[in-house]
Amino acid sequence: MGRYDDDDREKPSWREIDQRRDRSQHVSGGGKSFKERTLRSDWAKKQHLREAEKFFQGKKGTEAYKAAHAAMHEKYGTPDFQAAMENFLKQFGLPDEWGTLLLILDAQESKWVKEALAALRVMYEKRSLMEQKGFKGKVKVLAMTTKDKLVRLECEKILEEL
């Protein structure tokens, strides 16, 4: 007689053995499907990347920067624009975005206008044809309308180079 003949228990079928194995935490990773684990790890990666990006952005990644930047863009063309722009420039200095630098060309203080012109001139070659044409037009208008002689000379110099 065999070992199992005297045993009152039934032998588990292969199907039952497989089901028990599927329920094991060692095999399935905590009972979650592969898709759930992948989604969770992707989410965690994105969170870590966002935090790392904020760290390397420095002041630019802060909420204060985003608020001041948004305020300046929202108030463009209104009487409150100068105050919003001065607030931004005093806190964070000259930005490095093309569109924001174009806004600064409308500043009343010639120091900021000249710095923005210099920064835009450096970026000019890498911009699209449409952006280059827009910059040229903005500089021409600025040269014709500014009362500051140094800004006018800077504009004329840039137009000759382009």
C-alpha positions in Angstrom: 0.0 0.0 0.0 1.1 3.6 -0.7 1.8 6.4 1.6 -1.4 8.3 0.9 -3.8 5.3 1.1 -4.1 5.6 4.9 -4.4 9.4 4.8 -8.0 10.8 4.9 -7.0 13.9 3.1 -7.5 14.3 -0.6 -4.5 15.2 -2.7 -4.9 18.7 -4.1 -5.3 18.9 -7.8 -2.8 20.8 -10.0 -5.4 23.5 -10.4 -5.6 24.0 -6.7 -1.9 24.0 -6.4 -1.6 26.7 -9.1 -4.3 28.8 -7.3 -2.5 28.7 -4.0 0.7 29.7 -5.8 -1.0 32.6 -7.4 -2.2 33.9 -4.1 1.3 33.7 -2.6 2.8 37.1 -1.8 6.2 35.9 -2.8 5.2 35.2 -6.3 2.8 38.0 -7.2 4.4 41.0 -5.4 1.8 41.7 -2.8 -1.3 40.6 -4.7 -1.1 43.5 -7.2 -1.0 42.9 -10.9 2.0 43.8 -13.0 0.0 46.7 -14.5 -0.7 48.2 -11.0 2.9 47.9 -10.0 4.1 49.4 -13.2 1.7 52.4 -12.9 2.8 53.0 -9.4 6.5 52.9 -10.3 5.9 55.2 -13.2 4.1 57.6 -11.0 6.9 57.5 -8.4 9.5 58.1 -11.2 7.6 61.2 -12.4 7.4 62.5 -8.8 11.1 62.1 -8.3 11.9 63.7 -11.6 9.7 66.7 -10.8 11.4 67.2 -7.5 14.9 66.9 -9.1 13.9 69.4 -11.8 12.7 71.9 -9.1 16.0 71.5 -7.3 18.1 72.2 -10.4 15.9 75.2 -11.4 16.7 77.0 -8.3 14.6 80.2 -7.9 12.8 79.4 -11.1 11.2 76.3 -9.7 9.6 78.2 -6.7 6.0 79.2 -6.4 7.0 82.8 -5.9 8.8 82.8 -9.3 5.8 81.3 -11.0 3.4 83.8 -9.4 5.5 86.8 -10.3 6.1 85.5 -13.8 2.3 85.0 -14.3 1.5 88.4 -12.8 3.9 90.1 -15.2 2.4 88.3 -18.3 -1.2 88.9 -17.1 -0.7 92.6 -16.5 1.1 93.3 -19.8 -0.6 96.3 -21.5 -2.2 97.6 -18.3 -1.0 100.4 -16.0 0.0 97.7 -13.4 2.5 96.2 -15.8 5.5 98.3 -14.7 5.0 97.5 -11.0 4.7 93.8 -11.7 7.7 93.8 -14.0 9.9 95.7 -11.5 8.8 93.3 -8.7 9.8 90.3 -10.9 13.1 91.9 -11.9 14.1 92.9 -8.4 13.3 89.4 -7.0 14.7 87.2 -9.8 16.7 89.3 -12.2 16.5 89.1 -15.9 14.6 86.0 -17.2 16.0 83.7 -19.8 12.7 83.1 -21.7 12.3 84.7 -25.1 8.7 85.9 -24.6 9.3 87.4 -21.2 12.4 89.2 -22.5 10.3 90.8 -25.2 7.9 92.1 -22.6 10.8 93.7 -20.8 11.5 95.8 -23.9 8.5 97.9 -22.8 10.1 98.8 -19.5 10.5 102.5 -18.5 14.0 101.9 -17.0 16.6 101.8 -19.8 18.9 99.6 -17.8 16.5 96.6 -18.1 15.7 97.4 -21.8 19.4 97.3 -22.7 20.0 94.0 -20.8 16.9 92.5 -22.4 18.1 93.6 -25.9 21.5 92.0 -25.3 20.0 88.7 -24.1 17.6 88.6 -27.0 20.4 89.3 -29.5 22.3 86.3 -28.2 19.2 84.1 -28.6 18.3 85.5 -32.0 20.0 82.9 -34.2 18.3 80.0 -32.6 14.8 81.3 -32.9 12.3 80.6 -35.7 12.0 82.9 -38.7 8.7 84.3 -37.4 10.2 85.1 -34.0 13.2 86.7 -35.7 11.0 88.9 -37.8 8.9 89.9 -34.7 12.1 90.8 -32.9 13.3 93.0 -35.7 10.0 94.8 -35.8 10.0 95.3 -32.1 13.5 96.7 -32.2 12.6 99.1 -35.1 9.6 100.4 -33.2 11.6 100.8 -30.0 14.3 102.7 -31.9 11.7 105.1 -33.3 9.7 105.6 -30.1 12.3 105.6 -27.3 13.3 108.9 -25.7 16.5 107.4 -24.3 19.5 108.0 -26.6 21.5 105.0 -25.4 18.6 102.6 -26.0 18.1 104.1 -29.5 21.8 103.6 -30.3 21.7 100.0 -29.0 18.6 99.3 -31.2 20.3 100.8 -34.3 23.4 98.7 -33.6 21.4 95.5 -33.3 19.5 96.3 -36.5 22.8 96.8 -38.4 24.0 93.4 -37.2 20.9 91.6 -38.2 
